[in-house]
Amino acid sequence: MKAADNKEVRVDDNQSVYPPLNEAEQSLPYINPPPYPGLPQAPSAPGISQVTPERAATPMPATISAVNLEQSVGPNPTRVTCKSCYQNVTTRISRNPTIRTHLIALLFCVFGLWFCACLPYCADSCLNLDHYCSKCGNYIGTYKN
């Protein structure tokens, strides 16, 4: 980099862009930052700082909380609050066959009872009940028999 009077000025990459602190600024006490909302604060003794300048420079880890993605549903249409459209709705049910349904029908055919193979597809005990929002169609949960 060249200055206005054509003298070359070197800039070190590790050099701070801020001017150094004078003695008066270095002697100032460290002030705790305001607490983060939602985080519990540990009790402190008067006059003792909980956060040191070294700890203040390190980033705080993110807090992750477990969220129940599926709501508990039963064999009948259930009144729930949809997590997609935030409406209080009664669920719409869709009956879907499972592997167990297909295996029971296959066993009927293997033992020569092919005329009974459709019974597992009609029995609620062999089907899963998927619940959907009646407003937006969002998946709510599954009731497994």
KAZIJO-V976533 format. One record per residue. D_CENTER is the distance of its C-alpha to the mean C-alpha in Angstrom with 2 decimals. Layout:
BEGIN
<<D_CENTER> <D_CENTER>>
END
This chain:
BEGIN
<<49.27> <52.62> <53.58> <55.89> <58.97> <58.22> <57.28> <54.42> <51.57> <49.18> <45.55> <43.79> <40.15> <39.35> <41.11> <39.16> <39.43> <39.70> <43.09> <43.50> <43.27> <46.65> <47.62> <46.93> <43.33> <42.73> <44.00> <41.58> <39.26> <35.54> <33.68> <30.25> <27.61> <26.23> <23.45> <19.82> <18.72> <16.74> <17.74> <20.64> <23.85> <26.24> <29.82> <32.23> <35.98> <37.87> <38.72> <36.20> <33.38> <30.08> <28.81> <31.28> <31.63> <30.58> <27.27> <26.69> <26.89> <24.07> <20.53> <18.25> <15.32> <11.83> <10.45> <7.11> <6.97> <6.65> <6.10> <9.09> <8.82> <12.62> <15.09> <18.27> <21.10> <24.73> <27.66> <28.47> <26.82> <24.43> <23.78> <20.05> <18.07> <16.56> <12.98> <14.45> <17.74> <17.26> <20.67> <22.00> <23.43> <25.12> <23.59> <25.66> <26.31> <26.94> <28.84> <28.23> <30.35> <29.01> <30.68> <32.41> <33.94> <35.34> <36.70> <38.54> <40.07> <41.11> <42.74> <44.72> <46.01> <46.87> <48.93> <50.79> <49.10> <47.87> <48.60> <45.93> <43.19> <41.76> <41.32> <37.86> <36.54> <37.92> <36.79> <33.49> <33.26> <32.84> <30.18> <26.42> <25.54> <22.61> <21.61> <20.94> <20.87> <24.51> <23.96> <21.59> <21.50> <17.72> <17.05> <16.42> <17.24> <20.18> <23.01> <24.74> <28.38>>
END
